[in-house]
Amino acid sequence: MNRLILGVLTGVLAACSTPSTVNTAAPQAAPPTLSYTPILNKLESPWDMAFLPDGTMFFTEKCHGLSVRQANGNVVKLLGMKDAKGYPASANDLFCEGQAGMMGVAVDPNFASNRYLYVMSTSSMTAPGTNRVMRFKVNSGATAVSERVDIVTDIPYKPRASDHPFGGPGAHNGGRIRFSPGDGYLYVTSGDTHNGEVPQSPTRIGGKVLRIDRDGKAAPGNGAPAGFDARIYTYGHRNPQGIAFRPGTNQPYTAENGPWHSDEVTALVPGGNAGWDPRPNMAGRGACPDNYCGYSPNQMGAVDPKVRAAFMPMTDTKTYPNAMKPAWNNDGLSQGMSSGTFLSGPQWKSWDGRMIVSLTGIGIHGTPVGNRLDVLAIAADGLSATRTTVTLPMPAGRFRSLVQGPDGNLYVATDEGAIARLTPG
């Protein structure tokens, strides 16, 4: 997350070695013991957080808007969405519906000089709606935002459709935005909006990871194939709601939730294809409801790995042999992976340099409920990982965002309306 400190290279390599090396190497440091401190309660679906070096925390609430918890603990509302109450300013084009609303937030790496803050939200400015990335300027006291500039305006949004057989309006937006600590560019994740044509499309920017500058222009070196939108860094995604950068290499990794199987963590490469293609008539498929084969064949209630193996794959290496292969697929289960970050610093002991991901616990159609955090020791080549499930010092909830703060602690937001601090010891 926007919470990375470069680790000592040797420590990173040890934490990210292959499972066989981990099992036979010299004993590793013990994992940390976590303590829990509530920070904010009674929020409405807090979705994301971003920090300044002094601990000031900007945060979004999906159907309310943007606020800030200042370094002294005071909470100030900054920008409300349509019909939100109690905000000094509002943007009437911003709305929430289903999974859509105000989502990711990121602080500019040069915030001290330019005061820029970025937010991704759903907007009605272009019918029937789009997801867009907006840039704001924060005043000197962090009590107001102004000078809105929409730097990305064409990320798809799923409108209400009574005849659509899957999900509801506003589904599959991606929505996480993060600056890389390595190259300084903004990475934006977008979902497939239950549209089979979108993930592999060269011009429609759903089902993608974008890499852009602070004005929304394509960053150099994105590597997308000829004919693709130049902003595209990777494509063929389903619904990546997490993106984080590995200490030492700054390679981006996505955390992506699967259909009724296979949440995935994947190391990204420029121009890479994540291998999700839910179109009809691909790989010998026939017709699918609403031309979206993302749940084919009928996967409801199937937990047996042998049954799941017959499903349409999240990463279709048969159709796309060069697709980016995941490091981890949640043991073939879908439990709503929603966010992830790399932990950094000696306070994290054996978890230093490892990735922590959140499972929101949806437990779709017979799948075991998650409601947990997992720590992944990802191999140096990014193609395998071993998992440790975190012993939580707090009530399990549907985790929505994980951010390492400038104090080195992990901050978590839950759908139950809370933001809390997890301190390692």
C-alpha angles and dihedrals in degrees: 000000000000082000104083127132116184108257127216104276097231092050091051092051091050092049092047101045123126118279092252091053092047091054096050103034127097114292114287126225115274118265116257125261111233128221123196130225122178111228105175132006138181093043124147109246099316105214109182147356137208128187140213117214092258092058097263105151125205114198139178131219111205098229100022112045147238124335139163133222104208124218090261092055098257115138118218125186111225114175128007129203125232110308093001113143132225100024120128090218133025140189109217094196092063115090142159129228127163108322092347127093136085106349132152126033129188137179119226112248087231093048093131090066105027103028091216123163125181129210132181116212143154115259136191092205090108114038129271086015143267139211111243141181114231130194121212135182116231118214122239094264095045089238100116143024127213144156096063114200119181103218096176117031107162109065105131123253124197108236126207111282120172093202098051109113098205132068122318139280116304095030127152106014102148093210106179118126123188138166115228112237087214108051099014095230126132117249117203124192121209133183134226095249089218089289113134094205097054109073097057096033114120093211108030108081100209116109089032145108110228124203112200144155125249091275094052096255122138115273116233118261098029089141098207114162121268112286094026125123104271092230092066115106098170133001141187095070128148106202115330107186097169135055127172139164125238115238113246096020102035089216109162120240126191127214106209133179119229132218107255091326144029116034103197142210110199136182108229127222126189111277092005126158115222089203102237111140116159096174121129118254093028117130091000097308122150129213119322132197110280088354091286116120096177093118098040129164102026102279099174114135095358111136099150107107090220090058093044090053089071093057125104101276125243088220107034103201091165092064094030109032092179095051117134106264119222122247090214136009103190091256089298093300132126112222102150104269103204114166144005144181139177115251114227135187138054091270086075091061110190090004093062107124094012127120121245118202133187126228111200094208101236094149094200118211101335097333111135113263115254116195091157149107120237127197114213126204098204119200118247091253092052093235103108140023143184120225132222117186113221119240100229122220090199138055110286113253141164100284113214106172137019119194130168107222127217088261089064094248126122118248119202131192121201135197087238088076103262140117115199139176121235111201120196119223 
